[in-house]
Amino acid sequence: MGTVTGLTERQGAVLEEALRLLVEGGEKALTTAGVARAANCSKESLYKWFGDRDGLLSAMIAYQASKVRTLEVSAEALDAAGLRAHLVAFAKDLLDVLSGDVSLALNRLAIGQASREGSKLGRLLQERGRRPIGRRAGALLEAGRKAGLLAFDDADEAYGALYGLVVSDWHLRMLLGEDAAAMKMDFSRRAERAVDAFLALHGRKG
């Protein structure tokens, strides 16, 4: 069975190994030879599946972003309880993924490169990570609006409000080294509180 990004299980396993190498050894450890060796595959297979090193890094980011699930749902099938449940699941996934060692390593690496002109990793994190997540979440918000459950003028602004309520300042605190284990204990409650605050702002009453 393929992954949610359309990759085969084998390709997904290779990306998991590449992400592990990045976490353990940083950017210098992320070579095609190193990934091929760690994943027990040939460099030819890597080039066939992902292209060059930038293509591999792009696939890694997209694969990581795909772990934030957003189920496709039609407006006709959506009620208030269902919308809240979908939003809470999204918020919890977002917190889980952003707080993981992989995402923290990718973001710290991008921050470290931010002073370099034209940092590729920063652009990739936006284009292959945050924006696809935002598009999927935006589709859910649009379904909620069409169902008469949400009220907003701009889907991007509505998603920005949801993201801000979910993430707040905790991601920065984790990037700066605050105890992740202690903060993760509160994720389910944080996700529910953030969604309830969003619905208080954008939910239709009655």
Steps between C-alpha positions, in 0.01 A plus 500: 500500500642842410537793734262795504740686269471233231836344581551128534569356843860442392543863396342613826744281694791659312375847591468396865865392493600828337312693769669294771841580353415870496394497866805303613769655285373827363516618141850359444369148564239538228685371195362269235768246584417518870126468443548211258719320751266561794190402301669203331420617149704615202585859416345433161166428670525822699561704185215322321253565783603844623752653261797688645568586864263800490229274362559257784480780756179628339348150517605468865323825591185408306498156663532655844222751425272218384494371858268789586176337393208698361215280385308609192139559594207647310290782637191281474651239733620751760328597823625705794627200697673354195667830413632538854629141501682552166653826621616349829657204316680743267621712793628197690684368191651843439631518856632143488685551171643844577627381839672191360878472475482508119304825470706668770820396322372627163389833646821552697700424186291748298545767769874438493500560124271803514788747479618346176356661192236279341484224762354201314389318811291791626321520165447124492350501849252764385421354158501128582412515868291780640311601184367151416388459861329838478326410175361179645383674816356782291289251305353377828425856609333570164284191544402631843406835349295339223321292763403819682713411802777760459504867408808671354587722204840356414597134539871580529436744784272249671767232475759744633279559803460125556873438461585779741260372763634145470872575484523822705855544634569140598674410172753778550552381857570147375740629235684679779535176693217503754407156636295346218381201703336722760332714237368203301297379798263792440450458123150348501365766730684774309349378171146504643542841659639647177215360290238622748657847490497492118134395494418779742651743249375349174222257584147591400263525792167323480 
